[in-house]
């Protein structure tokens, strides 16, 4: 089964469970609205690709890990769009959830998706309890404080921003979770995979800065120019377009070089390169030279 099919099948099952029983209809509908359409599903795709590169000997656990991670990501988007943060009107080409359902339901939807993520992992724990516990620990660490996406959002309320900590928490955290959780789901140690996740996260942040600066709202499916509007740190503002593209290429090359030895190392490197081509505006970057190619 293709990775994309595994992701959607498991996501649909998780949302259906959340909508079961005698549930408030609007909140039940909002759960589905928050996760569809799914966008690139890049984080669970990376997670499952790492697991497959490491053998993927427990696919049900891998599926659960991937969906748990994506649920956290979707929850963060719902919360990010709220008026108290970005006050965004659009997300993935449709009205932001708080515009479609109301601010109270947006808060509850994000909260529910976060809880659901850990429910999904707990339900899969029977397959391999020790691995599941590690997955819960990693996901919790990369969601909350002081190293997770909550910390990343929190940095934006500080008078002085530690730029490295800000980027690693806001963008890098869930990519580190993706690579580490993929390895753990397949029975491997988490630590050797942290660097790959951090580098992918950094590359994604630079690519996002380029897209924010170069693409329009229709292309992005969300408001453009938000970094400049909110005065956020931005690679394009610091380095210019050419400098940001070069920085992206350098990070990408380092990411591929950092892939730990594993049976599917070559396929994983190819996946990272393929996603890089989709991350930045067409024609904006040169493919980096990769040793051995």
N, C-alpha and C positions, 0 to 999 in steps of 0.2 A: 504494500500500500504506500502511495506517495506521502511525503511529509505533509503536504497541504491537506490531503484527505484525513490524515490522522489528527491534525490540528482541528479541523472543522467538526469532525465526528465527536471528538472529546469535548470541545467547547459547547456544541449543541446539547450534549448530555448534561453538562454542568449547569447550563442556563435552564434547561428543562427541570432539573431537580430544584433549582431555586424558585421556579414558578409553580411548583406543585402544591397540593393541599389547598386550604382555604387562604389564598394569598391576596393582598391588596392589588387590584388589577393594574393600577397605574404604575406602581413600583415594579410589578412583574414585567410589564411592557418595557419599562425603562431599562431593565437589566439587558434585554435583548438589543435594544436600541444602542446601548453603550458599547457593545462588542461587535456590531455589524453596521456597515461592511467592515471587514477585518483589517483593511490596510495591507501592509506588506507582511504582517506577522513575522517580522524579522527576528525578534527575540526568541520565540519558540522554535523557529526554523534553525537558528544557530544552536540552541540547546539540543534539538533532536539530531542535528548534523554531528555535533560533538559526540553524543551518545552512540550514534551509528559508527563513527570513526573508532570508537573504543569497544565496539562489539555489540552494543544494544541487546544485552541478554535478558532484559526485563522490559519489553516494550510498553506494557501497561503502566509501569512506573514512569517511564520516559514520557509517555503521553500526559500523565497526570502532572508531572513536573513542568512540561511545556505550557499546559493550559493554566496552571497556577501562576506562572510567571506572566503570561499574557493577561490574565485577570487583574493582576496588580498594575500592569502597564495601562490597561483600559481605565481602571479606577483613577489612576493619576491624571489621565487626560480629562476625565470628567471634572475632577477637582481643580485642575489647572485652568480650565475655561471659566470658572466661576467669577462673578464680578469682583470678589475680594482678591483675586489673583490677576489673571489676564483679561477678564471681562471679554471673552471672545464670542463672536456670533456664530462662527462656523467651525466644524470639525469633520474631516474626511468628506468634505463636499456637501454636508447637510447641516441644519441648525444644531448648534451645541446643545447638549442635553438639557441644560437649565433653561434654554430658550424654548425647547420643545415641550418640556414637562414641568418646569418651575424650579426655583432654587432649592427649596426644601427637598424635593424629590431627587435633585442632582446630588445633594449631600448624602442622602440615604442610599442612592444607587452606588456611589463611590465606596461608601462604607460597606455595603453589602457585598460588593465585588471583592474587596480586600478579605473579608471574612470567608467568602466562598473559596478563595484561593487556598487557604489553609485547610478548609474542609475537604477539598479535592485531594490534597496531599495526605491528609489523615485517612481518607477512605481507601487510598492505595497502599497504606502502610502494611497491610497484611501480607503483601507479596514479599517484601524485604524490609522489615521494621528498622533495622539499623541504617539502611540507606535513606529511608523516608525521614527519619529523625534528622539526619544530616541535611536533607533537602529543606526541611522546615527551618532549621537553624540558618542556613544560607539565605533563604528567601526573607526571613525576618530581619536579618542583619542588613540586607540590601534594600529593605523597604523603610525601616524606621531610623532611629538615631543611634549613633552619630554618623554612620557610614552610608545610609540609604537615601532614597529619593525624598523622604520627608526632610532630611537634613539639607538636601539640595534646594528644596523650596524655601527652607528656613534661612539659608544664606542671603536670599534676596531681601530679607527684612533687616539685615545688618548694615551698620554704617560703614564698616570696613569689611571687604570681601576677600577671603583667601581664595584666589582664582582657581588654583589647582584642586583644593578641597571641594569647591563649588562645582566644578565640571565633573569631578569623579563621582560626586554624590548625585547630582541632578541627572546626568546622562550616563556616566560610566557604570553606576551601581547595578542596573539591571542587565547590562551586558556582561559584567563580571559574574553575576548570578547565572546568566545563560550558559557560559562556558563551564563554570564550576558545577552547576546542577546537572548539565549533560554528562559530565565525567562521572559524578557520583551516582547518577541513575544507572550507569553502566558498570558500577563497581570499582571505579578508579578513584584515586586521591584527588581532592579538590584543588589543593594549593598550586600544583604545577600549571593549572589552567587559568589562574587569576590574571597573569600578564596579558594573555591573548584577549580576555574580556575587556581589560582596561584599555588596551590599544584600539580595539574595535570601537569601544565607547568614545574614545577621544576622536577617532576618525569620523564617527557619526556626528559628533558635536560640530566639528569643522565643516562637514558636509551640510549640516543643518543651517549653519551660519551662511554658507554660500547660497543655499536655496532661499533662505529668508531675504538675502540681499538681491538675488538675481531673478527670482520667479514671482509671478503674479498670484493673486488669490485663487484664480481658477485652476492654475497648475498645482498649487499647494493643497487646495481643498480646505484651507484655513486662512485667516488674515495674514497678509505679508507685511514685512517691515516691522515686526513686533519687537525685535531686539533694539532697534533704534528708538522706537516709540517708548519703550520702558527703560531705556538706558542700561541695558544688560551688557556684560562683557561679551565681545564678539570677535572672532578671528579675522573677519573681513575688515572691521574697523581698525584692528591692530596691525594687520599685515598687508592689507589690500587684497584684491582679487587674486592676482598672480601669486602673492606670498601665501595666501590661504590654500590655493590649489597645490603649491609645492609642499606645504605642511601636511596636507592630506595624503599626498603621495608618499612622503617620508614615513608617516604613521602607518600607512597600509603595508608598506614593505616590512616595517618592523613587526607588525601583527603577524604576517605570514611567516616570518622567520622565528617567531616565538611559539609556534604550534609545537606542543610536546610530541615526542615520538609515539606513534600509535599506528595500528594497522591501516586506518583510513586517512592517514596524514595528507596524501596527495589530493584526495577527493575533497577534503576539508579546505585545503588551500584554494582549490578551484572554486568552491562555494564562496569563500571570502572575497575572492577577486570578482566573481560574478555579481555579488551584492554591491561591491564598490562601484561598479558601472551604473548601478541604478540609484545610488545615493546622491549624486551631484548632477547639476544640470548638464544636458547632453553637450559634449564637446568641451566641457570646462576643465577637464583634467587629462593628463597623459597617463597611460598605464605605467606603473613603476616597473623597473627591472627587478625580476625576482631571481635570486641565485639558482642555478640549475636549469633554468628555462632555455 
